[in-house]
Amino acid sequence: MDNNDKDRNKTEHRDNDWDIGQMLIRLLVTAVVVGIAAYLTPGFSINSLWSLLLAAVVIAVLDHLVQRFTGISATPFGRGITGFIVAAIILYATKFIVPGFNITVWGAIIGALVIGIVDAIIPGKAM
């Protein structure tokens, strides 16, 4: 193995890791998109800014864990019906973790649809 192969392996490994800037941007985009989805979706409400920020953290962590262990990305439109269902499940599961984050089953389904639409408009990765 020559030096070029070693450098290429280091670069590929570094690309797969998250840095703090990417995580902060992802959390900010997730908070904005979830806030918009909560405003537009019946059966979906967030009581405070702290609940919104905590929900963004929980959604990002759940999405990362699902993607890490199953390889399924929870992007509602990027991965088809599977991503849509996973996004709705992550939204509904967040209800049980974050106080002040209230969502119904239909709200999670419609919310995943709204998140997919808003995520297509806003640059960045929300889920």
C-alpha positions as CSV (number, residue, x, y, z in Angstrom):
1,M,0.0,0.0,0.0
2,D,1.6,3.3,-1.0
3,N,1.1,6.7,0.4
4,N,-1.7,7.6,-2.0
5,D,-3.8,4.7,-0.9
6,K,-3.3,5.6,2.8
7,D,-4.3,9.2,2.1
8,R,-7.4,8.1,0.1
9,N,-8.5,5.8,3.0
10,K,-8.1,8.6,5.5
11,T,-10.1,11.0,3.3
12,E,-12.9,8.4,2.8
13,H,-13.0,7.7,6.5
14,R,-13.2,11.4,7.3
15,D,-16.0,11.9,4.8
16,N,-18.2,9.3,6.6
17,D,-17.7,11.0,10.0
18,W,-19.8,14.0,11.1
19,D,-18.1,17.2,12.2
20,I,-19.7,19.6,14.7
21,G,-20.5,22.2,12.0
22,Q,-22.5,19.7,9.9
23,M,-24.4,18.6,13.0
24,L,-25.3,22.1,14.0
25,I,-26.5,23.0,10.5
26,R,-28.5,19.8,10.4
27,L,-30.1,20.6,13.8
28,L,-30.9,24.1,12.7
29,V,-32.5,22.9,9.4
30,T,-34.4,20.2,11.2
31,A,-35.8,22.7,13.7
32,V,-36.9,25.1,11.0
33,V,-38.5,22.3,8.9
34,V,-40.2,20.7,11.9
35,G,-41.5,24.1,13.1
36,I,-43.0,24.8,9.6
37,A,-44.5,21.3,9.5
38,A,-46.1,21.8,13.0
39,Y,-47.6,25.1,11.8
40,L,-49.0,23.6,8.6
41,T,-50.1,20.2,9.9
42,P,-53.3,19.5,11.8
43,G,-52.8,17.2,14.7
44,F,-49.2,18.4,15.2
45,S,-48.2,21.1,17.7
46,I,-45.1,22.2,19.6
47,N,-45.6,24.1,22.8
48,S,-42.3,26.0,23.1
49,L,-39.1,26.9,21.4
50,W,-37.3,24.5,23.8
51,S,-39.5,21.7,22.8
52,L,-38.8,22.5,19.2
53,L,-35.0,22.5,19.7
54,L,-35.1,19.3,21.8
55,A,-37.3,17.6,19.2
56,A,-34.8,18.6,16.5
57,V,-32.1,16.9,18.5
58,V,-34.1,13.8,19.1
59,I,-35.2,13.6,15.4
60,A,-31.6,14.0,14.3
61,V,-30.4,11.3,16.7
62,L,-33.1,8.9,15.8
63,D,-32.6,9.4,12.1
64,H,-28.8,8.9,12.6
65,L,-29.4,5.7,14.6
66,V,-31.9,4.3,12.0
67,Q,-29.6,5.2,9.2
68,R,-26.5,3.7,11.0
69,F,-28.2,0.4,11.9
70,T,-30.5,-0.2,8.9
71,G,-29.0,1.9,6.2
72,I,-32.5,3.5,5.6
73,S,-32.5,7.2,5.3
74,A,-35.6,8.9,6.7
75,T,-35.9,11.4,3.9
76,P,-39.6,11.3,2.9
77,F,-39.1,11.9,-0.8
78,G,-35.5,10.9,-1.2
79,R,-36.1,7.2,-0.4
80,G,-39.6,6.7,-1.5
81,I,-42.3,5.0,0.6
82,T,-39.7,3.4,3.0
83,G,-38.2,6.8,3.8
84,F,-41.7,8.3,4.2
85,I,-42.8,5.6,6.6
86,V,-39.6,5.9,8.6
87,A,-39.9,9.7,8.8
88,A,-43.5,9.3,10.1
89,I,-42.4,6.7,12.7
90,I,-39.6,9.0,13.9
91,L,-42.0,11.9,14.2
92,Y,-44.5,9.8,16.2
93,A,-41.7,8.3,18.4
94,T,-40.5,11.8,19.3
95,K,-43.9,12.4,20.9
96,F,-42.9,10.0,23.7
97,I,-39.5,11.5,24.3
98,V,-40.0,15.3,24.1
99,P,-42.4,17.1,26.5
100,G,-44.5,19.7,24.6
101,F,-44.3,17.8,21.3
102,N,-47.8,16.6,20.5
103,I,-48.6,14.7,17.4
104,T,-51.3,12.2,16.3
105,V,-50.7,9.3,13.9
106,W,-52.4,11.2,11.1
107,G,-50.4,14.3,12.1
108,A,-47.2,12.2,11.8
109,I,-48.2,11.0,8.3
110,I,-49.1,14.4,7.1
111,G,-46.1,15.9,8.9
112,A,-43.8,13.5,7.1
113,L,-45.3,14.7,3.8
114,V,-45.0,18.3,4.7
115,I,-41.4,17.8,5.9
116,G,-40.6,16.1,2.6
117,I,-42.0,19.1,0.6
118,V,-40.3,21.7,2.8
119,D,-37.1,19.7,2.8
120,A,-37.1,19.8,-1.0
121,I,-37.4,23.6,-0.9
122,I,-35.0,24.5,1.9
123,P,-31.4,23.6,1.2
124,G,-29.8,21.2,3.6
125,K,-30.8,17.9,5.1
126,A,-33.6,18.0,7.6
127,M,-34.0,14.3,8.4
